Amino acid sequence: MNMNRRNFLYSGAALTAAGITAKSYAAIAGANDKIHLGVIGTGRRASAVFHEGVSHEPRVKTIALADVYSKQIEDFSGHFSSLLSAPQHYVDYRDLLANKDVDSVYIATPDHLHVDIALNAIKADKNIYLEKPTAHRWHEIHTLEHAVASSKRVFQCGMQQRSGWHYAKAKAEYFDTKKLGDVIFVRATWNNFPWQRRDLPQLPKPADLRWDLFLGSAPKVAWEWSRYTSWRGYHDYGNGVLADIMTHWVDVAQWLMNDAQPMKASALGGDYVLHDDRTNPDTVSAIVQYKNWNFNFESTVLPVESGVPGVTFEGTEGSLFITREGYDYKPNKGDAVHVDNKQPLEALHMKAFVDSVLLGNKPTAPIAAGVEATVPVEMALRSYWDKKTISRADLTS
């Protein structure tokens, strides 16, 4: 991508919207301070963030790692040795939080542990980068929201699209100006997750894996290898593709549409192919109704080809398809526009977090964004499990 003057100006607009002034942005290059990071959860997600995010951010000094499985910490340490600063290893995350040298934490655990860990991190006075979904169950969200409000530290949610310059550019150029006309349908898809459809035989529990810490406040059950290594398939620990994928795309839709007020949601799905002991569906379709538009979501862990994952906005004057790699605008009349993004969103989101900690800028994905994205997801989840259409008011019933 060529960063021409127009794209540079939109990047500047995105920075300004995030509370970054020209003076503070200019100071970034000369900043000598670093955050002292502790990582809680050193699995697949943390590895992706370190590979695409931390590797681009010299102001991060990772000094502590925590995971319920010691071998996973050791594997992570070996793979990312060049990005680590002789980190302390912990099995219990609470011991990491007690480390006074750690000022910031990145939380990348299974979903059911998110709120408990975040609440303890707030009590320990740490800056927090919490992966999405912000909460596993609806009843947790307000406790976390109130705790964040009382904290003086930075809290950033893991919706990295919020830090993407091309999302901000598309919003300013096509949505804020209504170039698409009246947007009626917003369609989102993302399929094919091989790590969620593995045939996993039962294996003995490793001696250095703390099953009790993995379970946390979830129901106490006997050790199962599949529950540990493929936890997204189990409702006790994650909410499947509705939480894992829909959270991202409905956040993009609500942000660009300037509308975070879902009215009703209906979701259907099931285990159409994977007839194992999983409790979350392998395939889901959901519709969320807003005042003047519908959000239609489809996702399956199965190897279904659906092109590049993204969100399509269908308006009366044109359409826009946006992905993490760029977007395509197609007006009903006139020339189409294609914009590429070559900057990893993980790098942009990690940079936004560090800027918030060191420069005092507002997070691009604050707790409010996390809560707003949680509402339609929880509505869809309730609809799926209750087998009926759900209104927003039903979440509190």
Steps between C-alpha positions, in 0.01 A plus 500: 500500500625847414436736789400797291402836648130413508556175691743678732234758581248227580759329719537832678124526537494155659772601744316817590179305554693277737612803701855514359615856438765595246733590785456170681532303174823679417632401840457130427818468300704651778331329791746307717253352744381142473210313647595200714262232377372182656327248273221287647428210268779398261306297245391548140362852538795640693735350243317679218510833683871466571578398144299778334477760776773501763768429238423846354493682835842579657337672798380170644725323749348163586619399844247241620300208361218303660322188381334203670727270292872543567602336171297755307691783672829334414400451136386863478825621660709301257311616192497869594830522686607807299189690618530411869709647780594200716137467614388350826281191454180449700236228498251701705423836340445654843869459571578695183264777609687521830820586310542875558728534197211408269301814417290360214344164417381337181225245571455224241337219694186296427194725506354377829806633687499849345296691757647338812855567381418854387338582835806376687727693263303817576542436873874456438508842327612375158432637153296238315474375142217245518424278204145481376235408591500747785278267705400133479159546664276807496472523879877563519508805278378767738732388781793540264369829361472650848846376599656656190321830570656512845850424369751764397681260270458429127250234396495390135281230346626267231297629205798588283293631210450813713869583444492443124556823308301373199194432716515858626550625144200304370284624786590865435471481123198276440293473817525840663424655159229242410658421163345154524154652538280313745680183608239224537704179527834437666630152425793330672663160453808315622540125471748214522677464837692170491618523861135486608415175322782269602442137596666495839551176693514514876856545629628488857519836673857636489651516846582870458149609392273648768153381398342677797637835383377437146148427627492811719137571590365263230332175611744254654538206263754223458804559279442483124771582247247626245348746748840648566646521151175554307309703759314716247277203427366495855240743633658498847815671369401684182194587294615362166500700179239745629745634759823425316405642160171690516647726770751637248261551212204639692739748662608616152136528391385698803804729490472588131121527513508723811236274652562275802135450592395148395128438540452128436713197415432152364760227463478148361761232462623169628758227477433414139819301441703477822302255711746476786470613862523871419221715643533805271360473145732447206283727281293811579293759315381810685295808419512809719239768435575869551260789445569538127724208403572131548831338591524151346777272628610156384786291631609139519812328625464263203713529183244708308647745250350847520778725373687754709342549844340842524190716526284619209283811531215516247355847451253663263783695330775237503681232698821466696685178584762541772757251630814521708695540176305793353165579343308530173239770442256451211258788435186446297629777274863595454838335545581229753774561758745246640719568806771265631624470854844344549533579871427209738208592724673325789790746468267800478296387800805428714638841406171661603518325837859611560416855391217504751729386783804713420346807336166521674296452183151356509480128412360436153291212641401603855268309732199675343582341163535161667163534670327619183635204302396260775132600492401361155720194552332419831160555338587255222632250753183522707295452184697191400475331840140606575386427143308825462542861388661713772460871571760706678277518808513119523868516598409630844213258558 
